[in-house]
Amino acid sequence: MDKRITILAGHYGSGKTNIAVNLAFFLKREGKNVSVCDLDIVNPYFRTKDSLEDFEKAGIRLISSEFANTNVDVPALPQAMYAVMDDRESHFVLDIGGDDRGALALGRLAPSILEENNYEMLLVVNFFRPLTKDSQSMLEVMREMEQAAGIRFTGIVNNSNLGEETTPDDVISTVEKVQAFSELCGLPVVMTSVREELYETLRGKINDLFPLKLQKKYY
């Protein structure tokens, strides 16, 4: 995670927002100046703003729609999102919407991001979700998002889970499936994220394991 910008995108229910939050805290612990930019204009629930208080305590800046966590569902992008390119001293974690419409929001920043060429765009996959249960379905979602965003993915995050019912065996059962998808799309598996309670059990059994502390809204 040495790139200045990390973009997280995935289909509905993939868990990308929770990963974005945890990644921001990880980068902060590494001593980096961190900002989170929430460009998920499609889904008004489980937004990064749920962690605003924790972000403020940690010294992490949050950029999100003024309508986040309200009963007003307006697809409005925050003007402050352009800080992603203006503030070159900060590391940014971008949370992108759950389909091609959501990825369109990233399109406004895409030319500048590509020009700087200091980014990772990670596809968050959850093979337990009904609309992305197989590699072909996931590939279709991936291509649609790339076309809408104007940026190609650089890696994969395996976040396959069944919520609190997830067992270590559930996670292990997805390793070969994610590897097959990796070979199909030609992208590396950057990490496998798991609930922190499962981390010790799975450590050593899965490469590049990343523990997640679930935010309040995810329980």
Backbone as a chain_set.jsonl record, in Angstrom:
{"seq": "MDKRITILAGHYGSGKTNIAVNLAFFLKREGKNVSVCDLDIVNPYFRTKDSLEDFEKAGIRLISSEFANTNVDVPALPQAMYAVMDDRESHFVLDIGGDDRGALALGRLAPSILEENNYEMLLVVNFFRPLTKDSQSMLEVMREMEQAAGIRFTGIVNNSNLGEETTPDDVISTVEKVQAFSELCGLPVVMTSVREELYETLRGKINDLFPLKLQKKYY", "coords": {"N": [[0.834, -1.2, 0.0], [1.774, 1.339, -0.974], [1.139, 3.324, -2.695], [-0.065, 6.642, -3.453], [-2.781, 7.069, -3.766], [-5.498, 5.022, -3.06], [-7.976, 3.225, -4.486], [-11.084, 1.846, -3.856], [-13.409, -0.396, -5.016], [-16.459, -2.108, -5.687], [-19.107, -4.557, -6.021], [-22.552, -4.207, -4.836], [-22.785, -4.82, -1.38], [-20.307, -5.975, -1.165], [-18.534, -5.157, 0.741], [-16.755, -3.097, 0.593], [-16.694, -0.501, 1.724], [-16.266, -0.912, 4.458], [-13.723, -1.997, 4.344], [-12.359, 0.183, 3.285], [-12.484, 1.981, 5.431], [-11.019, 0.597, 7.423], [-8.557, 0.386, 6.123], [-7.8, 3.037, 5.983], [-7.274, 3.627, 8.695], [-5.162, 1.847, 9.074], [-3.172, 2.914, 7.371], [-2.823, 5.338, 8.655], [-1.72, 4.514, 11.078], [0.69, 3.756, 10.09], [1.962, 6.089, 9.917], [1.223, 7.938, 8.014], [-0.235, 10.818, 6.401], [-3.589, 10.931, 6.179], [-6.543, 10.825, 4.197], [-9.998, 10.199, 3.655], [-12.131, 9.695, 0.962], [-15.396, 9.678, 0.13], [-17.07, 8.546, -2.477], [-19.319, 7.173, -3.033], [-22.174, 7.406, -4.409], [-24.437, 6.021, -4.892], [-25.497, 4.177, -2.996], [-27.093, 4.935, -0.051], [-26.571, 3.915, 2.449], [-24.615, 2.494, 5.195], [-22.286, 4.093, 5.089], [-19.044, 5.74, 4.876], [-19.248, 7.842, 6.585], [-20.346, 6.982, 8.904], [-18.251, 6.449, 10.518], [-17.218, 8.845, 11.285], [-16.687, 10.138, 13.781], [-14.695, 8.488, 14.89], [-12.747, 8.805, 12.93], [-12.127, 11.528, 13.24], [-10.981, 11.554, 15.791], [-8.679, 10.139, 15.274], [-7.37, 11.772, 13.572], [-7.907, 11.72, 10.86], [-9.002, 12.886, 7.792], [-12.286, 13.252, 6.475], [-14.009, 13.2, 3.478], [-17.094, 13.689, 2.185], [-20.477, 13.419, 0.877], [-22.723, 16.05, 1.663], [-25.186, 15.137, 2.236], [-24.951, 12.641, 3.275], [-25.847, 10.054, 5.551], [-28.35, 11.133, 6.11], [-31.926, 11.542, 5.651], [-32.215, 12.262, 3.096], [-31.86, 11.358, -0.11], [-29.806, 12.154, -2.303], [-27.926, 12.191, -5.216], [-25.275, 13.606, -4.854], [-22.099, 14.97, -5.397], [-19.288, 15.743, -3.354], [-17.756, 18.948, -3.396], [-15.268, 19.159, -2.33], [-13.933, 16.919, -3.112], [-11.993, 17.274, -5.01], [-9.701, 17.736, -3.705], [-8.303, 15.433, -3.647], [-6.553, 15.421, -5.784], [-5.371, 17.885, -5.526], [-4.093, 18.02, -3.056], [-1.217, 16.805, -2.706], [0.337, 15.843, -0.697], [-0.959, 14.127, 0.914], [-2.214, 10.812, 1.643], [-4.791, 9.158, 0.01], [-7.842, 7.402, 0.445], [-10.249, 6.071, -1.537], [-13.681, 5.516, -1.74], [-15.78, 3.859, -3.802], [-18.857, 3.748, -5.677], [-21.357, 1.031, -5.994], [-21.782, -0.014, -8.609], [-21.748, 0.413, -12.224], [-22.859, 2.947, -12.489], [-22.198, 4.149, -10.088], [-19.448, 4.146, -10.378], [-19.112, 6.099, -12.268], [-18.815, 8.474, -10.919], [-16.17, 8.558, -10.208], [-15.047, 9.122, -12.594], [-14.705, 11.859, -12.984], [-12.368, 12.482, -11.739], [-10.594, 10.829, -12.922], [-8.838, 11.468, -15.245], [-6.8, 13.083, -14.08], [-5.851, 11.408, -12.065], [-4.809, 9.297, -13.555], [-2.828, 10.646, -14.935], [-1.042, 11.422, -12.903], [-0.372, 8.904, -11.978], [-0.052, 7.364, -9.585], [-1.406, 5.369, -8.049], [-3.579, 2.76, -6.771], [-6.133, 0.644, -7.884], [-8.503, -1.218, -6.529], [-10.413, -4.136, -6.752], [-13.045, -5.192, -4.889], [-14.158, -8.275, -3.912], [-16.87, -10.454, -3.234], [-17.741, -13.541, -3.051], [-19.915, -14.721, -1.947], [-22.132, -13.23, -2.329], [-25.311, -12.841, -3.969], [-25.379, -11.878, -6.659], [-22.837, -12.015, -7.584], [-21.647, -14.595, -7.675], [-19.98, -16.185, -9.148], [-17.027, -16.371, -11.258], [-17.418, -15.353, -13.867], [-19.662, -13.665, -13.656], [-18.617, -11.799, -11.875], [-16.561, -10.773, -13.418], [-17.968, -9.438, -15.434], [-19.173, -7.366, -13.97], [-16.864, -6.057, -13.141], [-15.723, -5.148, -15.613], [-17.73, -3.388, -16.489], [-17.599, -1.413, -14.508], [-14.995, -0.474, -14.861], [-15.173, 0.659, -17.409], [-17.003, 2.712, -16.96], [-15.681, 4.259, -15.033], [-13.286, 4.921, -16.217], [-10.815, 4.057, -15.528], [-8.609, 1.346, -15.095], [-8.717, -1.629, -13.103], [-6.233, -2.654, -10.722], [-5.742, -4.657, -8.952], [-7.003, -7.275, -6.711], [-9.189, -7.632, -3.935], [-10.004, -10.08, -1.74], [-12.891, -10.388, -0.16], [-14.761, -12.216, 0.631], [-17.511, -13.232, 2.425], [-19.882, -14.136, 5.007], [-21.018, -12.345, 6.701], [-21.437, -12.051, 10.226], [-21.763, -14.717, 10.534], [-19.745, -15.978, 9.263], [-17.28, -18.469, 8.942], [-13.93, -19.76, 9.592], [-13.512, -21.836, 7.721], [-15.286, -21.108, 5.699], [-14.021, -18.877, 4.603], [-11.589, -20.003, 3.723], [-12.604, -21.686, 1.79], [-13.02, -20.06, -0.364], [-10.626, -19.353, -1.469], [-9.424, -20.764, -3.68], [-11.341, -20.143, -5.577], [-11.147, -17.379, -5.841], [-8.561, -17.247, -6.763], [-8.862, -18.46, -9.25], [-10.452, -16.552, -10.482], [-8.649, -14.479, -10.491], [-6.769, -15.43, -12.336], [-8.385, -15.447, -14.577], [-9.013, -12.717, -15.035], [-6.55, -11.558, -14.988], [-5.416, -10.129, -12.888], [-3.639, -9.52, -9.805], [-4.162, -11.083, -6.569], [-4.391, -9.02, -3.995], [-4.899, -8.936, -1.259], [-6.538, -10.806, 1.375], [-9.294, -10.134, 3.209], [-10.473, -10.38, 6.55], [-12.756, -10.757, 9.304], [-11.604, -9.504, 12.395], [-11.726, -11.285, 14.515], [-11.345, -13.731, 13.341], [-8.816, -13.734, 12.447], [-6.414, -14.745, 13.761], [-6.846, -17.501, 13.66], [-6.749, -18.001, 10.933], [-4.331, -17.034, 10.119], [-1.309, -17.637, 8.472], [-2.416, -19.632, 6.99], [-3.554, -18.453, 4.83], [-2.364, -16.265, 2.39], [-1.242, -12.845, 2.726], [-3.106, -11.728, 4.618], [-5.624, -9.634, 5.952], [-6.77, -8.068, 8.778], [-10.046, -7.097, 9.834], [-11.753, -4.609, 11.592], [-14.991, -4.426, 12.37], [-17.224, -1.806, 11.635], [-19.678, 0.078, 13.497], [-22.182, 0.195, 12.137], [-22.146, -2.072, 10.668], [-22.828, -4.281, 12.041]], "CA": [[0.0, 0.0, 0.0], [2.685, 2.473, -1.007], [0.642, 4.32, -3.634], [-0.686, 7.781, -2.771], [-4.232, 6.933, -3.853], [-6.038, 3.668, -3.122], [-9.39, 3.252, -4.868], [-11.768, 0.591, -3.55], [-14.697, -0.484, -5.69], [-17.007, -3.46, -5.682], [-20.557, -4.619, -6.162], [-23.307, -4.022, -3.606], [-22.595, -5.847, -0.361], [-18.969, -6.57, -1.2], [-17.827, -4.775, 1.961], [-15.683, -2.159, 0.247], [-16.647, 0.642, 2.634], [-15.625, -1.338, 5.695], [-12.297, -2.129, 4.039], [-11.834, 1.539, 3.141], [-12.328, 2.533, 6.777], [-9.9, -0.091, 8.077], [-7.323, 0.728, 5.435], [-7.437, 4.398, 6.39], [-6.649, 3.545, 10.02], [-3.883, 1.159, 8.889], [-2.229, 3.882, 6.804], [-2.549, 6.328, 9.701], [-0.78, 3.888, 12.015], [1.975, 3.719, 9.402], [2.533, 7.429, 9.994], [0.873, 8.719, 6.842], [-1.312, 11.799, 6.456], [-4.619, 10.157, 5.476], [-7.888, 11.338, 3.978], [-10.934, 9.274, 3.031], [-13.075, 10.379, 0.089], [-16.537, 8.8, -0.121], [-17.738, 8.88, -3.733], [-20.415, 6.223, -3.221], [-23.4, 8.211, -4.508], [-25.544, 5.131, -5.219], [-26.079, 3.549, -1.814], [-27.029, 5.874, 1.073], [-26.401, 3.217, 3.72], [-23.3, 1.964, 5.558], [-21.3, 4.979, 4.493], [-17.871, 6.03, 5.689], [-19.576, 8.868, 7.572], [-20.649, 6.296, 10.16], [-17.015, 6.419, 11.307], [-16.702, 10.207, 11.353], [-16.14, 10.429, 15.113], [-13.431, 7.766, 15.013], [-11.802, 9.468, 12.032], [-11.694, 12.803, 13.836], [-10.088, 11.24, 16.911], [-7.418, 9.632, 14.738], [-6.746, 12.775, 12.713], [-8.156, 11.361, 9.465], [-10.011, 13.756, 7.181], [-13.321, 12.583, 5.697], [-14.691, 13.991, 2.453], [-18.291, 12.954, 1.785], [-21.623, 14.24, 0.523], [-23.402, 16.686, 2.8], [-26.44, 14.419, 2.483], [-24.67, 11.327, 3.856], [-26.473, 9.798, 6.859], [-29.6, 11.865, 6.276], [-33.0, 10.869, 4.919], [-32.255, 12.843, 1.763], [-31.042, 10.536, -1.003], [-29.471, 12.959, -3.472], [-26.615, 11.783, -5.723], [-24.453, 14.808, -4.941], [-20.678, 14.783, -5.117], [-18.721, 16.861, -2.594], [-16.788, 19.764, -4.121], [-13.957, 18.936, -1.712], [-13.294, 15.714, -3.644], [-10.857, 17.646, -5.849], [-8.501, 17.728, -2.86], [-7.581, 14.194, -3.962], [-5.462, 15.76, -6.688], [-4.724, 19.142, -5.122], [-3.276, 17.788, -1.865], [-0.309, 15.714, -3.057], [1.07, 15.411, 0.498], [-1.805, 13.19, 1.65], [-2.652, 9.551, 1.07], [-6.248, 9.144, -0.081], [-8.581, 6.16, 0.24], [-11.485, 6.423, -2.213], [-14.746, 4.516, -1.688], [-16.542, 4.068, -5.034], [-20.181, 3.123, -5.687], [-21.464, -0.404, -6.205], [-22.003, -0.473, -9.977], [-21.169, 1.328, -13.202], [-23.331, 4.31, -12.212], [-21.372, 4.659, -9.007], [-18.095, 4.362, -10.888], [-19.088, 7.335, -13.054], [-18.357, 9.565, -10.055], [-14.706, 8.564, -10.254], [-14.642, 9.617, -13.9], [-14.31, 13.268, -12.931], [-10.989, 12.556, -11.261], [-9.792, 9.836, -13.629], [-7.709, 11.971, -16.043], [-5.717, 13.556, -13.211], [-5.296, 10.243, -11.379], [-4.003, 8.57, -14.529], [-1.654, 11.45, -15.26], [-0.086, 11.316, -11.796], [0.033, 7.491, -11.993], [0.399, 6.973, -8.251], [-2.65, 4.848, -7.49], [-4.031, 1.378, -6.913], [-7.592, 0.52, -7.934], [-8.712, -2.587, -6.062], [-11.755, -4.691, -6.875], [-13.433, -5.963, -3.704], [-15.066, -9.341, -4.339], [-17.506, -11.28, -2.207], [-18.38, -14.589, -3.826], [-21.122, -15.192, -1.271], [-23.249, -12.365, -2.705], [-26.094, -13.543, -5.003], [-25.149, -11.415, -8.027], [-21.425, -12.215, -7.954], [-21.299, -15.904, -7.119], [-19.011, -16.878, -9.99], [-16.025, -15.51, -11.868], [-17.932, -14.668, -15.054], [-20.505, -12.554, -13.189], [-17.727, -10.801, -11.293], [-15.822, -10.147, -14.517], [-18.878, -8.504, -16.094], [-19.262, -6.195, -13.092], [-15.567, -5.4, -13.19], [-15.57, -4.45, -16.891], [-18.677, -2.275, -16.505], [-17.084, -0.366, -13.635], [-13.811, 0.098, -15.495], [-15.597, 1.501, -18.52], [-17.646, 3.909, -16.413], [-14.724, 5.061, -14.265], [-12.184, 5.361, -17.052], [-9.584, 3.555, -14.919], [-8.607, -0.109, -14.964], [-8.328, -2.184, -11.809], [-4.848, -3.127, -10.635], [-5.642, -5.782, -8.035], [-8.228, -7.842, -6.152], [-9.298, -7.892, -2.503], [-10.983, -11.12, -1.447], [-13.645, -10.109, 1.066], [-15.886, -13.15, 0.635], [-17.937, -13.471, 3.802], [-21.315, -14.282, 5.309], [-21.253, -11.522, 7.882], [-20.989, -12.624, 11.496], [-21.861, -16.175, 10.463], [-18.586, -16.477, 8.532], [-16.343, -19.335, 9.659], [-12.645, -19.882, 8.895], [-13.659, -22.717, 6.56], [-15.947, -20.335, 4.638], [-13.001, -18.046, 3.958], [-10.659, -20.902, 3.025], [-13.281, -22.268, 0.623], [-13.049, -19.099, -1.474], [-9.271, -19.056, -1.939], [-9.257, -21.271, -5.041], [-12.272, -19.426, -6.445], [-10.569, -16.068, -6.099], [-7.38, -17.467, -7.594], [-9.356, -18.713, -10.604], [-10.875, -15.259, -11.012], [-7.411, -13.742, -10.718], [-6.209, -15.908, -13.598], [-9.301, -15.06, -15.645], [-8.954, -11.278, -15.332], [-5.164, -11.141, -15.087], [-5.05, -9.242, -11.791], [-3.174, -10.235, -8.611], [-4.918, -10.984, -5.322], [-3.559, -8.178, -3.131], [-5.082, -9.365, 0.128], [-7.804, -11.389, 1.802], [-9.7, -9.464, 4.446], [-11.32, -11.2, 7.417], [-13.095, -10.194, 10.603], [-10.428, -9.634, 13.255], [-11.875, -12.463, 15.369], [-10.915, -14.915, 12.598], [-7.459, -13.506, 11.936], [-5.412, -15.649, 14.329], [-7.113, -18.853, 13.182], [-6.417, -18.113, 9.514], [-2.97, -16.565, 9.857], [-0.435, -18.724, 8.045], [-3.139, -20.508, 6.061], [-3.888, -17.634, 3.668], [-1.381, -15.203, 2.191], [-1.645, -11.432, 2.726], [-4.349, -11.624, 5.384], [-5.833, -8.287, 6.498], [-7.866, -8.127, 9.763], [-11.014, -6.005, 9.784], [-12.61, -4.262, 12.718], [-16.271, -4.022, 11.784], [-17.769, -0.569, 12.159], [-20.952, -0.135, 14.201], [-23.307, -0.004, 11.226], [-22.006, -3.331, 9.961], [-23.246, -5.394, 12.896]], "C": [[0.873, 1.256, 0.0], [2.257, 3.541, -2.004], [-0.083, 5.443, -2.881], [-2.203, 7.66, -2.744], [-4.598, 5.459, -3.927], [-7.533, 3.765, -3.366], [-9.983, 1.881, -4.6], [-13.141, 0.604, -4.199], [-15.156, -1.935, -5.687], [-18.51, -3.414, -5.781], [-21.233, -4.427, -4.806], [-23.059, -5.176, -2.628], [-21.232, -6.492, -0.359], [-18.172, -6.247, 0.054], [-16.729, -3.761, 1.742], [-15.575, -0.988, 1.225], [-15.96, 0.269, 3.939], [-14.117, -1.509, 5.502], [-11.659, -0.748, 3.922], [-11.558, 2.164, 4.508], [-11.116, 1.908, 7.472], [-8.564, 0.247, 7.428], [-6.848, 2.123, 5.815], [-6.744, 4.39, 7.753], [-5.284, 2.85, 9.934], [-2.821, 2.132, 8.374], [-1.854, 4.95, 7.831], [-1.556, 5.772, 10.706], [0.619, 3.768, 11.411], [2.633, 5.09, 9.36], [2.201, 8.328, 8.82], [-0.225, 9.737, 7.155], [-2.442, 11.266, 5.578], [-5.933, 10.93, 5.37], [-8.719, 10.248, 3.314], [-11.924, 10.088, 2.212], [-14.175, 9.4, -0.297], [-17.257, 9.282, -1.384], [-18.863, 7.903, -4.042], [-21.732, 6.99, -3.216], [-24.628, 7.349, -4.764], [-26.264, 4.645, -3.976], [-25.967, 4.49, -0.616], [-26.777, 5.223, 2.426], [-24.964, 2.749, 3.92], [-22.166, 2.792, 4.974], [-20.123, 5.198, 5.441], [-18.194, 7.047, 6.775], [-19.978, 8.255, 8.907], [-19.443, 6.301, 11.092], [-16.421, 7.807, 11.507], [-16.049, 10.513, 12.697], [-14.786, 9.745, 15.312], [-12.355, 8.38, 14.123], [-11.243, 10.742, 12.677], [-10.723, 12.564, 14.978], [-8.706, 10.816, 16.411], [-6.695, 10.656, 13.866], [-6.845, 12.429, 11.237], [-9.265, 12.256, 8.916], [-10.998, 12.924, 6.367], [-13.965, 13.581, 4.741], [-15.884, 13.171, 1.981], [-19.406, 13.931, 1.467], [-22.251, 14.837, 1.778], [-24.696, 15.972, 3.144], [-26.219, 13.026, 3.064], [-25.267, 11.227, 5.252], [-27.648, 10.728, 7.157], [-30.676, 11.073, 5.552], [-33.191, 11.462, 3.531], [-31.309, 12.057, 0.869], [-30.812, 11.294, -2.308], [-28.07, 12.568, -3.944], [-25.688, 12.973, -5.949], [-23.014, 14.505, -4.565], [-20.132, 15.981, -4.353], [-17.686, 17.616, -3.419], [-15.369, 19.512, -3.613], [-13.239, 17.712, -2.269], [-12.071, 16.054, -4.491], [-9.573, 17.795, -5.034], [-7.667, 16.478, -3.112], [-6.381, 14.492, -4.846], [-4.719, 17.02, -6.264], [-3.756, 18.951, -3.962], [-2.367, 16.587, -2.097], [0.492, 15.202, -1.861], [0.292, 14.359, 1.286], [-2.001, 11.891, 0.883], [-4.181, 9.52, 1.119], [-6.759, 7.728, -0.276], [-9.928, 6.559, -0.328], [-12.453, 5.252, -2.18], [-15.704, 4.798, -2.844], [-17.819, 3.245, -5.011], [-20.221, 1.707, -6.218], [-21.787, -0.889, -7.602], [-21.428, 0.555, -10.938], [-21.636, 2.765, -12.997], [-22.501, 4.943, -11.1], [-19.969, 4.98, -9.475], [-17.991, 5.629, -11.723], [-18.566, 8.51, -12.231], [-16.842, 9.689, -10.095], [-14.195, 9.169, -11.557], [-14.189, 11.067, -13.903], [-12.857, 13.443, -12.499], [-10.038, 11.707, -12.095], [-8.629, 10.421, -14.435], [-6.524, 12.408, -15.187], [-5.052, 12.403, -12.477], [-4.378, 9.469, -12.32], [-2.723, 9.335, -14.867], [-0.596, 11.358, -14.161], [0.482, 9.902, -11.707], [0.655, 7.056, -10.67], [-0.79, 6.408, -7.475], [-2.706, 3.33, -7.605], [-5.552, 1.417, -6.99], [-7.922, -0.949, -7.693], [-10.183, -2.983, -6.159], [-12.04, -5.565, -5.665], [-14.475, -7.0, -4.123], [-15.603, -10.093, -3.125], [-18.317, -12.342, -2.94], [-19.573, -15.23, -3.113], [-22.337, -14.318, -1.594], [-23.966, -12.964, -3.908], [-25.78, -13.131, -6.434], [-23.706, -11.578, -8.485], [-20.92, -13.538, -7.388], [-20.248, -16.652, -7.933], [-18.122, -15.874, -10.698], [-16.568, -14.729, -13.053], [-18.809, -13.484, -14.671], [-19.651, -11.428, -12.627], [-16.959, -10.065, -12.378], [-16.687, -9.126, -15.243], [-19.024, -7.216, -15.278], [-17.978, -5.377, -13.172], [-15.41, -4.575, -14.465], [-16.506, -3.246, -16.987], [-18.165, -1.107, -15.671], [-15.851, 0.308, -14.238], [-14.194, 1.056, -16.614], [-16.202, 2.806, -18.018], [-16.643, 4.838, -15.739], [-13.613, 5.624, -15.134], [-10.825, 4.962, -16.502], [-9.69, 2.042, -14.794], [-8.174, -0.529, -13.56], [-6.888, -2.691, -11.871], [-4.706, -4.346, -9.732], [-6.991, -6.177, -7.472], [-8.102, -7.953, -4.639], [-10.377, -8.954, -2.314], [-11.64, -10.811, -0.101], [-14.879, -11.01, 1.134], [-16.254, -13.506, 2.072], [-19.44, -13.624, 3.886], [-21.662, -13.481, 6.561], [-20.728, -12.197, 9.131], [-21.062, -14.149, 11.513], [-20.65, -16.795, 9.772], [-17.679, -17.306, 9.431], [-14.998, -19.333, 8.929], [-12.737, -20.754, 7.648], [-14.342, -22.006, 5.398], [-14.918, -19.519, 3.866], [-12.047, -18.909, 3.136], [-11.285, -21.448, 1.746], [-13.289, -21.341, -0.578], [-11.673, -18.853, -2.085], [-9.059, -19.518, -3.377], [-10.151, -20.527, -6.024], [-11.721, -18.051, -6.818], [-9.327, -16.196, -6.973], [-7.78, -17.722, -9.045], [-9.806, -17.41, -11.259], [-9.659, -14.398, -11.334], [-6.783, -14.136, -12.056], [-7.071, -15.498, -14.784], [-9.135, -13.597, -16.046], [-7.524, -10.746, -15.411], [-4.699, -10.184, -14.015], [-4.595, -10.038, -10.573], [-4.147, -10.089, -7.444], [-4.025, -10.248, -4.329], [-3.68, -8.605, -1.678], [-6.421, -10.053, 0.294], [-8.151, -10.775, 3.144], [-10.667, -10.339, 5.225], [-11.626, -10.442, 8.707], [-11.96, -10.477, 11.585], [-10.509, -10.846, 14.185], [-11.395, -13.745, 14.678], [-9.446, -14.859, 12.206], [-6.45, -14.532, 12.452], [-5.597, -17.084, 13.834], [-6.63, -19.047, 11.754], [-4.993, -17.682, 9.178], [-2.059, -17.748, 9.558], [-1.089, -19.673, 7.067], [-3.488, -19.783, 4.77], [-2.875, -16.507, 3.573], [-2.026, -13.813, 2.268], [-3.005, -11.228, 3.392], [-4.449, -10.253, 6.044], [-7.014, -8.314, 7.465], [-8.744, -6.886, 9.708], [-11.722, -5.835, 11.121], [-13.902, -3.725, 12.134], [-16.771, -2.748, 12.45], [-19.192, -0.82, 12.668], [-22.095, -0.474, 13.269], [-23.253, -1.35, 10.533], [-22.426, -4.527, 10.81], [-24.687, -5.765, 12.604]], "O": [[0.73, 2.124, 0.861], [2.935, 4.558, -2.148], [-0.643, 5.22, -1.808], [-2.842, 8.106, -1.791], [-4.068, 4.727, -4.763], [-8.27, 4.321, -2.552], [-9.453, 0.869, -5.058], [-13.941, 1.508, -3.959], [-14.346, -2.862, -5.683], [-19.119, -2.353, -5.642], [-20.581, -4.476, -3.763], [-23.115, -6.347, -3.001], [-21.009, -7.459, 0.37], [-17.239, -6.972, 0.401], [-15.865, -3.58, 2.6], [-14.47, -0.533, 1.519], [-15.163, 1.043, 4.468], [-13.332, -1.198, 6.398], [-10.547, -0.533, 4.403], [-10.523, 2.797, 4.712], [-10.288, 2.618, 8.042], [-7.552, 0.378, 8.116], [-5.65, 2.366, 5.954], [-5.738, 5.074, 7.941], [-4.354, 3.227, 10.646], [-1.702, 2.165, 8.887], [-0.712, 5.409, 7.873], [-0.648, 6.48, 11.14], [1.611, 3.687, 12.136], [3.734, 5.238, 8.83], [2.827, 9.373, 8.645], [-1.036, 9.537, 8.06], [-2.278, 11.157, 4.363], [-6.37, 11.59, 6.313], [-8.208, 9.468, 2.51], [-12.492, 11.06, 2.708], [-13.915, 8.405, -0.973], [-17.96, 10.292, -1.364], [-19.311, 7.812, -5.185], [-22.334, 7.201, -2.163], [-25.741, 7.869, -4.846], [-27.492, 4.691, -3.902], [-24.855, 4.815, -0.2], [-26.772, 5.91, 3.448], [-24.195, 2.622, 2.966], [-21.203, 2.25, 4.431], [-20.19, 4.889, 6.631], [-17.491, 7.114, 7.783], [-19.953, 8.935, 9.933], [-19.59, 6.174, 12.307], [-15.249, 7.934, 11.861], [-14.963, 11.092, 12.737], [-13.849, 10.346, 15.836], [-11.191, 8.465, 14.515], [-10.037, 10.988, 12.653], [-9.742, 13.294, 15.12], [-7.692, 11.1, 17.048], [-5.55, 10.442, 13.468], [-5.974, 12.797, 10.448], [-10.336, 12.366, 9.512], [-10.601, 12.003, 5.654], [-14.405, 14.659, 5.142], [-15.711, 12.079, 1.439], [-19.3, 15.125, 1.75], [-22.297, 14.193, 2.826], [-25.248, 16.174, 4.225], [-27.182, 12.303, 3.32], [-25.21, 12.173, 6.038], [-27.907, 11.067, 8.312], [-30.389, 10.059, 4.916], [-34.195, 11.203, 2.868], [-30.095, 12.087, 1.066], [-31.53, 11.1, -3.289], [-27.124, 12.608, -3.158], [-25.356, 13.308, -7.086], [-22.743, 13.865, -3.548], [-20.475, 17.121, -4.668], [-16.837, 17.004, -4.067], [-14.398, 19.633, -4.36], [-12.073, 17.48, -1.949], [-11.197, 15.206, -4.671], [-8.49, 17.96, -5.596], [-6.469, 16.458, -2.828], [-5.318, 13.892, -4.683], [-3.553, 17.196, -6.615], [-2.729, 19.625, -3.881], [-2.716, 15.468, -1.722], [1.245, 14.236, -1.989], [0.827, 13.765, 2.223], [-1.963, 11.861, -0.347], [-4.783, 9.82, 2.15], [-6.201, 6.95, -1.049], [-10.677, 7.3, 0.31], [-12.097, 4.131, -2.544], [-16.362, 5.839, -2.874], [-17.867, 2.175, -4.404], [-19.257, 1.228, -6.814], [-22.049, -2.079, -7.779], [-20.706, 1.463, -10.526], [-20.898, 3.703, -13.297], [-22.148, 6.121, -11.164], [-19.365, 5.958, -9.035], [-16.901, 6.181, -11.874], [-17.952, 9.429, -12.771], [-16.298, 10.791, -10.023], [-13.07, 9.664, -11.628], [-13.375, 11.46, -14.738], [-12.204, 14.427, -12.85], [-8.819, 11.848, -11.991], [-7.514, 9.913, -14.321], [-5.374, 12.135, -15.531], [-3.836, 12.406, -12.283], [-3.297, 9.037, -11.922], [-1.665, 8.736, -15.06], [0.595, 11.231, -14.445], [1.66, 9.715, -11.402], [1.734, 6.464, -10.634], [-1.136, 6.893, -6.398], [-2.001, 2.709, -8.401], [-6.19, 2.15, -6.236], [-7.657, -1.808, -8.535], [-11.07, -2.26, -5.707], [-11.356, -6.564, -5.44], [-15.543, -6.649, -4.625], [-14.899, -10.332, -2.144], [-19.432, -12.086, -3.393], [-20.169, -16.177, -3.626], [-23.451, -14.632, -1.176], [-23.319, -13.536, -4.784], [-25.902, -13.952, -7.343], [-23.386, -11.311, -9.644], [-19.895, -13.587, -6.708], [-19.687, -17.642, -7.462], [-18.419, -14.68, -10.737], [-16.22, -13.562, -13.232], [-18.72, -12.42, -15.283], [-19.92, -10.251, -12.867], [-16.731, -8.86, -12.268], [-16.199, -8.063, -15.627], [-19.0, -6.116, -15.83], [-18.016, -4.15, -13.26], [-15.002, -3.416, -14.399], [-16.12, -2.2, -17.507], [-18.282, 0.05, -16.075], [-15.69, 1.524, -14.132], [-13.611, 2.132, -16.75], [-15.948, 3.873, -18.576], [-16.741, 6.059, -15.86], [-13.057, 6.68, -14.83], [-9.797, 5.467, -16.953], [-10.742, 1.517, -14.429], [-7.364, 0.141, -12.92], [-6.397, -3.099, -12.923], [-3.665, -5.003, -9.741], [-7.997, -5.512, -7.715], [-7.047, -8.319, -4.119], [-11.531, -8.746, -2.688], [-11.023, -10.955, 0.955], [-15.922, -10.599, 1.642], [-15.43, -14.01, 2.835], [-20.172, -13.285, 2.956], [-22.493, -13.894, 7.37], [-19.684, -12.847, 9.095], [-20.494, -14.795, 12.393], [-20.544, -18.019, 9.703], [-17.351, -16.897, 10.544], [-14.935, -18.942, 7.764], [-12.114, -20.45, 6.631], [-14.019, -22.265, 4.239], [-14.939, -19.474, 2.636], [-11.736, -18.583, 1.991], [-10.598, -21.651, 0.745], [-13.537, -21.785, -1.699], [-11.574, -18.201, -3.124], [-8.569, -18.752, -4.206], [-9.766, -20.305, -7.172], [-11.82, -17.62, -7.967], [-9.074, -15.345, -7.825], [-7.111, -17.253, -9.966], [-9.569, -17.191, -12.447], [-9.645, -13.677, -12.331], [-6.323, -13.279, -12.812], [-6.555, -15.232, -15.87], [-9.115, -13.267, -17.231], [-7.304, -9.616, -15.847], [-3.696, -9.494, -14.196], [-5.114, -11.128, -10.328], [-4.865, -9.095, -7.345], [-3.018, -10.791, -3.875], [-2.69, -8.636, -0.948], [-7.321, -9.906, -0.533], [-7.386, -10.885, 4.103], [-11.563, -10.959, 4.652], [-10.847, -9.594, 9.142], [-11.415, -11.581, 11.598], [-9.479, -11.377, 14.6], [-11.075, -14.729, 15.345], [-8.899, -15.833, 11.689], [-5.712, -15.123, 11.665], [-4.619, -17.799, 13.615], [-6.157, -20.126, 11.396], [-4.508, -17.938, 8.076], [-2.04, -18.734, 10.295], [-0.405, -20.436, 6.385], [-3.696, -20.416, 3.735], [-2.564, -15.865, 4.576], [-3.193, -13.633, 1.921], [-3.922, -10.642, 2.815], [-3.479, -9.766, 6.626], [-8.144, -8.556, 7.042], [-8.252, -5.768, 9.555], [-12.223, -6.798, 11.703], [-13.906, -2.685, 11.476], [-16.746, -2.625, 13.674], [-19.823, -1.813, 12.307], [-22.903, -1.349, 13.58], [-24.216, -1.739, 9.873], [-22.382, -5.664, 10.342], [-25.226, -6.683, 13.222]]}, "num_chains": 1, "name": "protein.A"}
